[in-house]
Amino acid sequence: MKDIAIILGIRPDVIRASKILKKLKENKEIQVDFIWSGQHYSSNMKDIFFKQLNTPKPDFEFELDTKNDSTIVSSVISQTYNHLENHKYKGVVFLGDTNTVMGSIAVAQQNIPIVHIEGCMRSYDWRMPEEKYRKTIDHLSDRIYAYLENYKSQGLKEGISESIIKVTTNPIVDIINENLDLINNGQEYLEDKILNVVKKNEFIVVTCHRRENIFNLDSLKKIISLVNSSKYKVIFPIGYATQRQINKLGLNLNDNVTAVDPIGYLEFMYLLKNSKYCITDSGTVVEEACILGVPSIQMRYSTERPEVYEVNSSIKFDPLKEIKDFGYFHLEAEKLINTNWKHPFGEGNASQIIVEDLIELIIEENFNHHKKENYDFDISRSFFK
């Protein structure tokens, strides 16, 4: 029996978990399997991140049916269940709020303790599959690592036991701090057409991938209008689903927009760090921008990271609202350039906190949901006694 498995499936999660993975693999007290779910499967969506961040490669990789969300979720549950039939663990770790975390259902079916890194975030936007996934895994989990106290408070309001939630701060700070020298030299990885924009012009960076944005025609039209209204050059690494929607709907990007396929972590972070500001619907990117001191326009009806508004590092652009003046958002973002804010995400020791707690839980097998004293029903009255 191995002690623990950590299951990841998309590029932002392997970035955020890279230091946790390394520390777990280096520890001599426990044995760890790293499993790649297969949700992101192309080389520039996964392999490049293992290489650039010197992250341990997966011990196992699932093969998922990636036709749509339902096939991904059903196959990740099936693949996880089958894997657990043949490989036993004291606990299984997930991170985030993607299709991959629904593999926690298979772990629960096998009655194995579940650990959720990035727990208790809430956008309160029920259109988002991610919001449903977050709530599902949090209520299945035996240990939740919440980044901030206000996230913990959200979990407590839902009836999650306080003994299960540990506040750790955000491991994305650790990754940025540890890789800052590499990020500062990230231009080495840029292709020529991006490098030409970087060398000659002030620029902004754009990302857009959320389902509620790209699969809503009106929202996506507004987002493209916002991007096209920039007075600066725009570098737009576009995910494949977003590319398909833009092409399908016949939407056009202006000549000042350089559209490219997804790029690696170090070159993206170099672009982000050197941009005037960014436009994004990514929760991770608004965190990274806030940490780096770069303003952002966040294209969201509601966010699970409201603290970026609270520290005044981000401007809200709601694609569901009627927009008459797209230039307004660019002007507001420019006002934040060279302003000083203190990011709220921690000092860079979250990975260590998570690893130390996780090792202690595994060694002592001290998961709260599995403690007999946590059950307050009278088992003598149960059909299952």
N, C-alpha and C positions, 0 to 999 in steps of 0.2 A: 504493500500500500504506500503510495506517495502521500505526502502531507497535504499538498494543496495544488489546485489548478487555477490558473488565471486565464479567462477567456476574453479575448478582444477581437474586434472585427473591422474597425474603421481607422483611418489615418489620424484624426485628432486624439483618439483614445490611446493609440500606441505612443504618440508623442507625450501625452500627459503621464502615461504609466511607465515611460522608459526607465526612469531612475528607480522606481519601485521594482520593476522587473530585474534590473541589474543587482540591486541590493538583495532581493530574494534569492537570486541564483548564486550570489557570492556567499550567502550564509550557509555555514556548515551544519547548523542544527536541524534544518528542515530540507525536504526534497520537494522540488517545484516542477510542475509541467506548465509550459506556456502553450496555449492552444489558440490558433488563428481560426476564427469562425468561417472566413471566406466571404463575408459581406462585401468588403472591398477586395477585389481579386486582381486587378491590373497592376503591373509593376510600378507605375508612377503613382499608384494610390496606396502601396504598401511597402514593397521591397526597398525603395529608395530611403524610406524612413528608418528601417532597420539599419541600413548602411550608414546614413549620415549621423544618426544618434548613437551608433555603436551599441544597438539594442540586441539582446540575445534573440536568435531566430527561433521561430516556433518549433516545439517538439512534435506537435501534431497540427495538421491543417484539414479542416472540413471542406467538403465540396457541396455547396448549396445550390439550390434552384433559385437563381436570381431574376426570374422573370418579372416578379412584382413583390410587393411587401408581404403579401400573404404566403407566397411560396418560400420567401426567405425565412419568415418566422416559423412556418411549419417545418421546414427542413432543418433549421437550427435547433428546434426542440427535438426533432427526431435524431439528428446527429449527436447532440449532447447526450441524450438518453442512451443511445447505443454505445457511446464512448464510456459512459459511466457503468455500463454493464460489464465492461472489460477492464476498466481502470478505476480503482477505488481511491477515494480521497477523504481527508478529514474535513475539508471545506473547499468551496469553489468561489472564486472572486470574479465579479464583473465590474465594469466601469461605464458610467454614462447612461444614456437613454435611447439607444438605438435598437434596431431589430434584434441585434445580437443578444441584448440583455434578456430577451424573452426566452432564451435558453435556460433561464432560472426556473422556469416551470418544470423542465425535466429534472433539474437538480432537486426541486421540492418534492417531485414525485418519488425520488429515491431517498428522501428524508436525509439529505446531506446539508449541513449548514451552508448558508449563502451569505456572502459578503458583498456589499455594494459600495464602491467608491464613487463619490459625487452624488450622494443621497440627499433627499428632501428638497431639491430644487423644484420650484413650481413657477410656471408662467401663468397658470389659470386660464390658458387658452385651449379649450377642449377639442379644437379642430386638429391640434397637433398630435400625431401618433406618439411622439416623444413624451408628451405629457401623460398619456395613458401608460406608456411603458415605465416611466419613473414611478408612478404610484403603484403599479403592479409589483415591481421588484422591491420597492421599499417595504411593502407590507408582507412580502415573502421573506425578507432578509433577517438574518440572525445577528449581523453587525453592519452598521451603516456608518460610513465616514462622510460627514457633512463638512463642507469647506468653511462655512461661516455660522455664527450663532443664530442669525435670522433664518437660515435654512433649517437648523435644528428646531427652531420655534414652529416652523411650518409643519414639520413632521409630528411634533408633539400635539398640535391642534388636530391632527388626523387620528390621534389615539395611539401612535407608535410609542412604545415604551422608552423612557429616557435612558434606561440602562443599555439600550441597544445602540444609541447614537453617540458617536464621538466626534467632536469638532477638531479638525486637523489643519485648517487653512488650505490653500489651493496649490497642488503640486505643479501647476503650470509656471509658477514663480521659480521653483527649483530648476526647471528645464531651461528657462530663459537665462537665469543667473549662471548656470553651469556651461551654457553654450554661447555666451555673449561674444566671445572672441571669434568663434566660428560664424556667428550671425553677422558680425561686422565685416567679414570677408566673404559673405554669401554671393557677391557679384561673380565670383569665380565659377559659379554653377549656372549663370544666366545664359540663355541663348542670345544670339546677336541681336535679333529684332527687339528684344526687351532691353538689352544693354544699351542700344542706341537711344532709346527713350530715356533711360536713366541718366546717361551722360549728357544729353543735350537739353533736357527740359525738366522743370518742376512737374511732379506727377502725383496722382492719387492711385490707390489700389482698390479694386472692387472684388468682392466674392458674393455669390448668390446661389443657394442650393435648396432652401427649405420648400417642402411640398406645398405648404399653404401659400407660398409666393409664386412658385414656377408653374403650378397647375391651376392657378386662377388667372385667367386671361387679363382681367382688368388690373390685377395687382402687378403682373409681369410687365404689362404695358407701361405702368407708372414707374416701375423700377428702371426700365430701359430709358424712359424719358428723363429720369433723374440722372442716370449715368451720362446720357448724351448732353445734358445741360451743363456739364462741367467746363469751366474755362481752361482747365489744365489738361495735359495729356493723361490718359487713363490706361492703366495696365489691368487687364481683366482675365485672370486665370478662371476658366469656365469649366465646371464639372460636366460630365457627359450627359446627365439627365437634363441639365439646364440648356446645354447646346441643342439637344433634340427639340426641346420646347421652343426655343428661339427660332430655330429653322422651321419647325412645323407651323408656327403661327406667323411666319413671314415678317418677323420683327428685325429692324436694321439698326446696327450700331454705327455711330458717326465715325468719320475718318480719324478723329483724335483718339479713338479707342483701339488699343492693341489687344486683341483677343487671342489667348493661348490655351492649350490644354493644361490640366492641373500640373503644378510644379512641386518640387521638393520643399522640405521644411526650411532649410537654411537659406535658400534663395528667396522663398516667400517672406521669411522674417526680415531679411535684408531689405526687401522692397517695402515692407510695412514700416520698418524703423526709419527709412529715408523718405517716406511719402509725406506730403503736406497733411493729408488725413485719409481715412479709408471709408468706404461705403460697404456695408456687409449685413448679412442676416445670420452670421455665425456667432454663436455664443462664445466660442473659444477665441475668435479673432477680436471681439470687443474687449475681452479680458487682456489679451496680449497687447492690443493697442493701448489700453489704459495703463498697463505696467510699463510700456515703453515711452509713455508720454505723448502718444499720437492721438489726436482727436478722431472720433468716429461718428458716422451717421448710421444708426442702427435701423434697418428696414424691418421692423417688427410691429405688429399690433400690440403684443405684450411680450415681455421678456422674463426669463427666470434669473436674470442678473440685473436687477434694478439699481444695484449699487453704482453702476457706471453713470447713471443719471445723477445719483446722489452726490458723487464727487465731482460732477460737472466735466466728465471726459467725453460724453456722448450726446448726440442730438437724435431725437426720435423722429423717424419717418414712418408713418402708418400707411401702408399700401391700401388699406380698406377705406381710407378717407378720400374725399374729393380734394384734389390738389390743383390749385390755380397757378402757383408760383414755385416752380421747382428750384429756381435760383436761390430762393430764400434759405433752403437747407444748406447749400454750399456756403452762403455768407455766414450763417450761424456757426458752421463748423470752422470756418476760417477765424472767427473770433476766439476760438479756443486754442489756436496755435500759439505756442510759447507761453501759455498760462501754466501755472503750477498746481498740480493736484497730487495728493498722496493716495496711491492705489490701496484698496482695502483687502488685498488677497493674501497677505502674509509676508513672512520674512525669508522664505525659501527653505524651510525645514519640514514641509508637509510629508514628503516621501519618507523621511526618517521616522516621523511619528507614526505613519501608517504601517510601515514595515515592523517596527518594534512591537506595536500593539498586535499586529497580525501573528507574529511569531509566538508571542505570549499566549494568544488565544488557541493557536494550533497545538502548542506543546502541552498546555493545560486542558485542552478540549473544553474550553470555558464559554461556549456560545450560549447567550442568554435564552434564546427561544427554546433551546434543548435542555434547559435546566428544569428538573421536575418541579421545583418549588415555584416556578413561574406560572404554573397552571393552577387556577383557583377553583376549578370545578371539582365536584365530588365524584371521583372515578367509580365509586361503589354503585352509583346510580346510572352508569353508562352501559349501553348495549355492548360496548367493546371492552368490558373489564376482563 
